[in-house]
Amino acid sequence: MTPEPARRPKPDAKPEELLGNLNQPLPWSDDSEKGVLSSLLQDPRRLRHARQKMRPDAFYNEANRTTYVELLTMEEAGLPIDPVLLTNRLRDQKKLDLVGGPAAMMELFTFVPSPAHFEHYMTDLIGRWKLRQAIHGYAKALHGIQAAFAEGRADTTADGVRGSLNLAGQTVQAFLGDYADSGDTTASLKECLMEHMDYMGKLTERLQSGENPLIPTGIPTLDKVCGGIGADEYWLVTGPTKSGKSVLTGNIAVHAARRGVRTKVYTNEVGRRSYAGRILSSCCKHLTGAMDRHGLKERWQQEEYAQAQKQLVADIGKVLLIDNAAGKYVEDIVADIRMEVERGAGLFVVDLIGKIRSRERFGSREQELAHISGSLCNATKTYSVPIIVVSQENDEGQVRESRSLAFDCECWLRLQHFTPPAEKGRGGFGKSATPSEIVQDRRILRVELARGFAAGEKIPCIFDGPRYTIRELSPDESHWTDSM
């Protein structure tokens, strides 16, 4: 039942010819839709993954769409799924004739020999769905431009034409912007208050049991100011090149894991093996991250390495997860976050957001990164879990990737190099001050922005890049804290 391909217009076709050729069947495949449904019936465990990828309207055929909705309903209710139970539920709801009757359900179950090619069927289905959405978006944009002329309200000035083109582009993006099933996002104030009461009840139980609902960062002054990282907060860590952003977020991740918080780090700066080596070096007295290059030649190096590895595995070996995120799409990361939350994860780190991509298409890289940041920020609210993202600053101290990152976050931490005050020139009148050099083992952690607690705090820190360590200095800078 796949529609016949449309007759391709001539390359030099006029607008009238192109418009006349638009009335063609929309792209869809009955075989792909039934292939997905048959796979889901044979292996219902795939329904959770399907829910993340496909809304019901991804199915063009009404009978297939009705079957998919019922499968989602059964999975959400925790009911067993097989052709007999599905048929009975559809019969009770007087929808059985709509989907073709009992015979159609049994035929659907055996439509494919096995669910091994489920991903292929789903990819084809989603591709055709996106094409339909694109056609719908462009058709609506085209209708809007034509309607403006027909109704005599078209603005033919340069600004007006530019505005019409921008509106058309926004109309298309509205259709292409999000393919995840958002579910029912609206509730009455009474329902929202009941949700809030349930949340506060669970929070009170955690407090009474001695559990801290906030995740400490390990930086004493920061934890004193903000209490820690909240359950649904989006934190941003920025700094210039080689300032130690990954060291800071890595230390926070280890600190959280040591307190039993299941933590996942998406790293695209280095591979997971190298990232694990950095964490291991932070537990050694003498070994540094350079061991990845030079190896362990001496006996004492091997012994220290073995001892540190044994201790790390015992302490956080199962609660700290590291993911090679190089080249990943934000849509996949958000889907993975959802699954990890179901497994008990309580903190996520994305290092570095500038190397994350999106499957959607945007006019500029900045727009794409704004979408990526917004998707991660929405994930914190949807799944009630904190996410820390790392971003690069440019030479002017601005967030390189996208200005929207600072607007999305609840807390913005800036890591800065430390330069002592310049000494006055001693060469006589008119001599300029002697420029100071950056102190390599010092950093300033600045709370640039904070919602719900005070901002502007400047925290002096000691920094040891080779040992992947950053600690807060005492007020008199005579020693460094060891709360990590």
Secondary structure by P-SEA (a helix, b strand, c coil): ccccccccccccccaaaaaaaccccccccaaaaaaaaaaaaacccaaaaaaacccccccccaaaaaaaaaaaaaaaacccccaaaaaaaaaaaccccccccaaaaaaaaaccccccaaaaaaaaaaaaaaaaaaaaaaaaaaaaaaaaaaaccccccaaaaaaaaaaaaaaaaaaaccccccccccccaaaaaaaaaaaaaaaaaaaaaccccbbbcccaaaaaaccccccbbbbbbbbcccccaaaaaaaaaaaaaaaccbbbbbcccccaaaaaaaaaaaacccccccccccccccaaaaaaaaaaaaaaaacccccbbbbccccccaaaaaaaaaaaaaacccbbbbccccccccccccccaaaaaaaaaaaaaaaaaaccbbbbbbbbbcccccccccccccccccbbbbbbbbbccccccccccccccccccccccbbbbbcccccccccbbbbbbcccccccbbbbbccccccccccc
